[in-house]
Amino acid sequence: MTQSIPDPLRAAAKLISPDAPDALERRIKLDVFNSIGRIKPDAIRDVDFDTEVINGNFFETLSPPLQGIAIARTEGVLAFYNRVGWHPSFLDAELSCCVPEDGIEVLQQRYHARTLHDLAYVHPKHFVKMLGKPGAASLWESIKRFVDTTPH
């Protein structure tokens, strides 16, 4: 009897957003897919996102180092949302609604960040390096307030 291995990216999305994980799952998978493509373009060439990636099968076919990218990204997402809470608006909210102006350019260039969700892929120590301890602490508080003040 063959037992199906659960999709860990789907499982992470369900942990974060148990009532509506689909949009977050799609976003995580798209982000991981794009990260892998930046590192090894041949790995994503001719891969149909909707049929091969969304179902989780694509990640099973990757070499262990490329699977490691998916694992690291997923761990980052779990840690980020455990720290600040979840709100669906993270997927589309501009960095400028929480990130100080002096941090936006670095986040966009170095981490390919465009939305608040993209901050989940930045290790917390990098915020301290970019913004200093007080600035990083202020950023975390700003992100938490975003969750608390955004209508559900």
C-alpha positions, 0 to 999 in steps of 0.5 A: 500500500502506497501512502501519500506524503502530505504536502508540507507547503500546504500544511504550513498554509493550513497552520497559519490560516486554517479557515482559508489556506488556499491563497497563502498556499498559492503565494508560498508555492509561487514564491518558492518556485520563483526563488528556485528559478532565480537560482537554477532557471533550468529547474523551472523551465517548462513547468506548469505552475497550476498543474505541477506546482500547486499539487505539490508534486514539483517539489518532490522531484527537486534535488535535496538542495533545492528542496532545502529552499522550499523548507527554509522559505516555509520555516521563515513563513511559519516563524514570521506569522507565529510572531506577528499573526496572520491577516490575508491583507499581508499578501497584497499590502505594500511595504510602505504601510509598515516598513520605514522608508530607509528600509524599503529599497534594501528589502526590494533589491536584496530580498525581492520584497514587494508586500508585507508577506515577503518580509516572512522570507527575511531573517529577523537578524537582517532587520536588525542589521538594516534598521538597528535594534530600535528600528527593527523592534518598531517594525515588528510592532508596526506589523503587529498593529497592522494585523490588529487594525486591519478589518477581518 
